[in-house]
Amino acid sequence: MGWCARINDGGMPNATNSPYSTDPKTTPVTVLGLGAMGQALAGALLKSGHPTTIWNRSAGKGDDLVARGATRAASAAAAVRAGEVVLVCVVDYDASQAILEPLAADLSGRVLVNVTSDSPERARAAAEWAAAHEIAYLDGAVMIPTVMVGTPEALLFYSGDEAAYRKHEELLKSLGGQSAYVGADHGLAAVYDLSMLDFFWTSMAGLVHGYALAAKDGVPASSIAPFLQSHFSLLAMLIGETAKDVDRGVYPGEEGNLAMELEGVEHILHAAERRGLDVSVLRGVRDVAKRAVDLGHGADSWTATVEGIRKPGA
Ligand SMILES: NC(=O)c1ccc[n+]([C@@H]2O[C@H](COP(=O)([O-])OP(=O)(O)OC[C@H]3O[C@@H](n4cnc5c(N)ncnc54)[C@H](OP(=O)(O)O)[C@@H]3O)[C@@H](O)[C@H]2O)c1
């Protein structure tokens, strides 16, 4: 254990009987869960000057944090009692529930921020539990890898108790400069998370598939990559326009229509099939576009595929 390791016995007064410092930098914070992400979050909090208490289910994690000044708590309950703000970051909500449920009395009067990834439904259920125990609750989603935590570019979403968010905004922004509060419904951080990761993983599926297709004709991925960079800037330009069209339900197709684009997808699909590649992702793309065409959107833009997505049985 490092030179400044301390064991906390939970002796700190709780939020109801102690006037915590109003200096946001000195707000005591607790991090429950020291996986890769929990450690990164605790590291960023330490760096920004917050007295930071840490706890993990299994021993042997967080030595580096202790060496940097974190306090290792002897139990989850002691850890909670040491923080005005309690962050939990574990594998999923089954795990966070297992940790938090026995700690309801200790958490009462504190701000609980759960940045564990899970569904909007689980976030809302956790919020109901927190409200029943008078725990100010924020649900969060971490949208960046561990190496970006604490940087000005890092994005985390928060939803739920707005007063708690505003009070601790500076602390929460020390985890990521782009952090955003997205609404009072506790499920919203997870909704934003799901939507963005839906985009991310389907894009990654296309990226890897495109590389596999080129490789079949002897073209290495690294030869395609520079061109994909400029292609990607096209996609970046389309994000805002597509959003407007989806929200309006209007899909102007004068510059390129879905019937023509569907033909393009069929060509790629057949080329990939001829080369013996898996085409299940492309088939899904083709099927959804074809359904939108069958629903009457052939003259609209690609964005009209949203109608095919919304009517899977059509
Ligand atoms: N890593 C990333 O790049 C990244 C990026 C964005 C979001 N996230 C999200 O951050 C969360 C944590 O990810 P991670 O990368 O830190 O995961 P990880 O390295 O696999 O760590 C998992 C953590 O969950 C704890 N845990 C698992 N089951 C538990 C249980 N039943 N009771 C108590 N604790 C339990 C583990 O404790 P033990 O050490 O005792 O097993 C450990 O602290 C996930 O929801 C993930 O989706 C991660």
PDBQT file of the ligand as one rigid body, heavy atoms in Angstrom, charges set to zero:
ROOT
HETATM    1  N1  LIG A 401     -14.039   0.653 -20.171  1.00  0.00    +0.000 N 
HETATM    2  C1  LIG A 401     -14.539   1.511 -21.074  1.00  0.00    +0.000 C 
HETATM    3  O1  LIG A 401     -13.849   1.946 -22.008  1.00  0.00    +0.000 OA
HETATM    4  C2  LIG A 401     -15.959   2.011 -20.925  1.00  0.00    +0.000 A 
HETATM    5  C3  LIG A 401     -16.414   3.032 -21.782  1.00  0.00    +0.000 A 
HETATM    6  C4  LIG A 401     -17.703   3.541 -21.638  1.00  0.00    +0.000 A 
HETATM    7  C5  LIG A 401     -18.538   3.018 -20.666  1.00  0.00    +0.000 A 
HETATM    8  N2  LIG A 401     -18.089   2.007 -19.856  1.00  0.00    +0.000 N 
HETATM    9  C6  LIG A 401     -19.022   1.456 -18.856  1.00  0.00    +0.000 C 
HETATM   10  O2  LIG A 401     -18.454   1.550 -17.563  1.00  0.00    +0.000 OA
HETATM   11  C7  LIG A 401     -18.942   0.454 -16.762  1.00  0.00    +0.000 C 
HETATM   12  C8  LIG A 401     -17.755  -0.252 -16.096  1.00  0.00    +0.000 C 
HETATM   13  O3  LIG A 401     -16.897  -0.688 -17.163  1.00  0.00    +0.000 OA
HETATM   14  P1  LIG A 401     -15.403  -1.154 -16.852  1.00  0.00    +0.000 P 
HETATM   15  O4  LIG A 401     -14.658  -1.043 -18.125  1.00  0.00    +0.000 OA
HETATM   16  O5  LIG A 401     -14.892  -0.449 -15.639  1.00  0.00    +0.000 OA
HETATM   17  O6  LIG A 401     -15.648  -2.706 -16.522  1.00  0.00    +0.000 OA
HETATM   18  P2  LIG A 401     -14.615  -3.728 -15.863  1.00  0.00    +0.000 P 
HETATM   19  O7  LIG A 401     -13.218  -3.255 -15.997  1.00  0.00    +0.000 OA
HETATM   20  O8  LIG A 401     -14.985  -5.073 -16.384  1.00  0.00    +0.000 OA
HETATM   21  O9  LIG A 401     -14.983  -3.654 -14.295  1.00  0.00    +0.000 OA
HETATM   22  C9  LIG A 401     -16.207  -4.145 -13.832  1.00  0.00    +0.000 C 
HETATM   23  C10 LIG A 401     -16.453  -3.631 -12.442  1.00  0.00    +0.000 C 
HETATM   24  O10 LIG A 401     -17.737  -4.130 -12.003  1.00  0.00    +0.000 OA
HETATM   25  C11 LIG A 401     -17.558  -4.765 -10.742  1.00  0.00    +0.000 C 
HETATM   26  N3  LIG A 401     -18.549  -5.823 -10.579  1.00  0.00    +0.000 N 
HETATM   27  C12 LIG A 401     -18.932  -6.753 -11.458  1.00  0.00    +0.000 A 
HETATM   28  N4  LIG A 401     -19.900  -7.531 -10.954  1.00  0.00    +0.000 NA
HETATM   29  C13 LIG A 401     -20.124  -7.077  -9.683  1.00  0.00    +0.000 A 
HETATM   30  C14 LIG A 401     -21.007  -7.456  -8.646  1.00  0.00    +0.000 A 
HETATM   31  N5  LIG A 401     -21.886  -8.445  -8.805  1.00  0.00    +0.000 N 
HETATM   32  N6  LIG A 401     -20.973  -6.758  -7.496  1.00  0.00    +0.000 NA
HETATM   33  C15 LIG A 401     -20.096  -5.739  -7.316  1.00  0.00    +0.000 A 
HETATM   34  N7  LIG A 401     -19.238  -5.325  -8.279  1.00  0.00    +0.000 NA
HETATM   35  C16 LIG A 401     -19.251  -5.988  -9.451  1.00  0.00    +0.000 A 
HETATM   36  C17 LIG A 401     -16.151  -5.313 -10.798  1.00  0.00    +0.000 C 
HETATM   37  O11 LIG A 401     -15.707  -5.625  -9.518  1.00  0.00    +0.000 OA
HETATM   38  P3  LIG A 401     -14.584  -6.759  -9.289  1.00  0.00    +0.000 P 
HETATM   39  O12 LIG A 401     -13.279  -6.079  -9.542  1.00  0.00    +0.000 OA
HETATM   40  O13 LIG A 401     -14.807  -7.169  -7.897  1.00  0.00    +0.000 OA
HETATM   41  O14 LIG A 401     -14.862  -7.857 -10.292  1.00  0.00    +0.000 OA
HETATM   42  C18 LIG A 401     -15.428  -4.117 -11.411  1.00  0.00    +0.000 C 
HETATM   43  O15 LIG A 401     -15.235  -3.107 -10.463  1.00  0.00    +0.000 OA
HETATM   44  C19 LIG A 401     -19.747  -0.473 -17.684  1.00  0.00    +0.000 C 
HETATM   45  O16 LIG A 401     -21.123  -0.237 -17.509  1.00  0.00    +0.000 OA
HETATM   46  C20 LIG A 401     -19.285  -0.036 -19.074  1.00  0.00    +0.000 C 
HETATM   47  O17 LIG A 401     -20.278  -0.241 -20.059  1.00  0.00    +0.000 OA
HETATM   48  C21 LIG A 401     -16.826   1.490 -19.944  1.00  0.00    +0.000 A 
ENDROOT
TORSDOF 0
